[in-house]
Amino acid sequence: MPSPDLAERIARLEAIEDIKALKHRYLRACDAKDPGEFRACFIASGASIDYGRLGSFDDADGIARVFERIALQQVDGKNVILDMHHAMHPDITVHSATGASGRWTLKFRQVNLLDGTETVTTGEYDDEYVIEDGRWKMSKCHFNRYWSITRPIGDDCRVDQAGAGG
């Protein structure tokens, strides 16, 4: 039998890995334009969301609607907002068996085919996590933008999109 101290350390490490997997599911849902999985990463009700210019919300349903409105836009059956999220440098603190907090650095790139622009942004996520229905979920997700650069994409720029199935 492992000692209680060892069991606690293993449980803490497992929680950290589960929280990392949660954040990665969230990021993949953003880029894959999957509103159901995006919403499922947050608690059922009462999440504190602050995404700066995209808005602040006291429940994840509000940001899920914004996500759908922006990310799912199409022209001629093609996406016109293309996102790439890379979160790194996780700093996760497990406070209890059911609560944790974390910070992540985000590198974000967006191609906006409606405006003909590419934007690169970096900043920091400040998250809180709780266990809900046996899984870690975000109860707080605040994003603080450090800087951003937007530049036009020229007429000579080609953007290829994979069809259904890649």
KAVENRA-V609189 format. One record per residue. RES is the residue in one small letter. OMEGA is omega in whole degrees, -180 to 180 (* if undefined). Layout:
RES,OMEGA ; RES,OMEGA
This chain:
m,175 ; p,178 ; s,178 ; p,179 ; d,179 ; l,179 ; a,178 ; e,180 ; r,178 ; i,179 ; a,179 ; r,179 ; l,177 ; e,178 ; a,179 ; i,179 ; e,177 ; d,179 ; i,175 ; k,179 ; a,176 ; l,-178 ; k,179 ; h,175 ; r,179 ; y,-179 ; l,178 ; r,178 ; a,178 ; c,-176 ; d,-180 ; a,180 ; k,-177 ; d,-176 ; p,179 ; g,179 ; e,176 ; f,-178 ; r,-177 ; a,180 ; c,-179 ; f,176 ; i,-175 ; a,178 ; s,173 ; g,179 ; a,175 ; s,-177 ; i,174 ; d,-180 ; y,175 ; g,-176 ; r,178 ; l,175 ; g,175 ; s,-174 ; f,176 ; d,177 ; d,-177 ; a,178 ; d,180 ; g,-180 ; i,177 ; a,177 ; r,177 ; v,178 ; f,-180 ; e,-178 ; r,-177 ; i,-170 ; a,-174 ; l,179 ; q,178 ; q,171 ; v,-178 ; d,177 ; g,180 ; k,175 ; n,179 ; v,173 ; i,-177 ; l,-175 ; d,174 ; m,-179 ; h,172 ; h,176 ; a,-177 ; m,179 ; h,-179 ; p,176 ; d,-172 ; i,177 ; t,177 ; v,-177 ; h,-179 ; s,179 ; a,-177 ; t,-178 ; g,180 ; a,175 ; s,-179 ; g,174 ; r,179 ; w,171 ; t,179 ; l,166 ; k,-173 ; f,176 ; r,178 ; q,171 ; v,-179 ; n,-177 ; l,176 ; l,-179 ; d,-176 ; g,-178 ; t,170 ; e,179 ; t,174 ; v,-176 ; t,170 ; t,180 ; g,-174 ; e,170 ; y,172 ; d,-172 ; d,165 ; e,-174 ; y,175 ; v,173 ; i,175 ; e,-178 ; d,175 ; g,-179 ; r,174 ; w,177 ; k,176 ; m,174 ; s,177 ; k,174 ; c,178 ; h,179 ; f,177 ; n,-179 ; r,176 ; y,178 ; w,-178 ; s,175 ; i,178 ; t,-180 ; r,179 ; p,170 ; i,-174 ; g,179 ; d,-179 ; d,179 ; c,178 ; r,178 ; v,178 ; d,177 ; q,176 ; a,175 ; g,178 ; a,179 ; g,173 ; g,*
